[in-house]
Amino acid sequence: MTKSLLSALICLGIGFTWQALTVHYNRDGNWNALFLTGSRFPVPPALASEKLYVFPDSAGYDGQMYHYIAHDPLMRHGFAKFIDSPRLRYRRILLPASAFLMALGQQAAIDKCFIACNLLFLFLGAWWVARYFVLSGLSAFWAVLFVAVPAAVTSLDRLTVDLALTSLAMGFAYYAKIEARWKLYAVLVAAGLCRETGIILIVAYCLSRLLQHRYTQTVFYSTAVLPTVVWYLYVNSRTEAILGSWFRVPFSGIATWAMHPFPYQYSAAVNALILGLEYLSMAGVVLACVLAVLMLFRNPFGPLEIAAALFTGLAVCFNEGFYQDALGGGRVLSPLLIFLILANAANLSVVWCLPLLMVAMRTWLQLLSPFLSIAKSILHRGS
């Protein structure tokens, strides 16, 4: 227990240190720059007093939308009209609402609480991984590496909701393993409210119970989706329909992306490096899908195996636009990549770790520039 706690605290410390360094050296000491607010979206006038760090000539990133939601979680103050897709974004209410509640609704404290809640999920994710590893006969200290998975790296750098969902997926794995009924139920409820992909965890566990003829448990755990259903109905009553779709015929999105990757405008050498890692990342996603199917054949009743297979269904149906986002595949599919490791932790071999490593390398490259900037500034001060 002590080693698990220490591992989670070290993971938390690394995550916070990265944020503190990048804010200090790369973002003028302004912590709200972590939301990555872009100039192409107007900022709500109510946030003028925050003096938001706005990136010029930029569309920003998802974190700016969840930032606005945290200030207006029930859509009572008009923030929704400043969000790119209100119905989609507001469905992912858990992290923004957690920040609002931690701040007791005090607008001035919400940004700090948002960052704190995100870090709390980092701690919890590492804690659950450590406990799972211990039960599987591995060292708890391997959980420190949770800070380097794509969802964690992306969410620490730009405050998306993917770290929260991936951490809850780790809680799902741990509590399913020890059959902690009410803790598992709480994690499933939270997962559905965190991100729509969190519903996969509810479906996976219910299918696992159903296939083992545990009908009472199936009915019980299926009710974990009810808070999400109620919240979606509330959001739908106040927002316009979502335009477009992230999904295509299976494998068509992957094939289209492979033939027409994103055209980067750097030097030939840099472009070659980026595209090489992007193709490696896509190969990692495909390998993860193959391994997930193999796992399901080996153990068709396991909740992790079923969840991994369901994530595989998403992965092969995402459109090419999803994969053109350098951080998209890695952060959204992080639960799948880690489930491969956890489900085989008792007899772990390198093949189960390969997909995570292959996908993560593209995510890590995204942080190379800010990392070098930090290193250069520290060395310059030292001299």
Helices and strands as residue ranges (DSSP letters): H 2-26, G 31-35, E 37-38, G 45-50, E 54-55, H 62-71, G 79-82, H 86-91, H 94-102, H 107-135, G 140-148, H 150-158, H 162-178, H 181-194, G 196-198, H 199-211, H 215-222, G 223-225, H 226-236, H 252-259, H 268-298, H 303-317, H 320-324, H 328-332, H 334-342, G 345-347, H 350-366, H 368-382
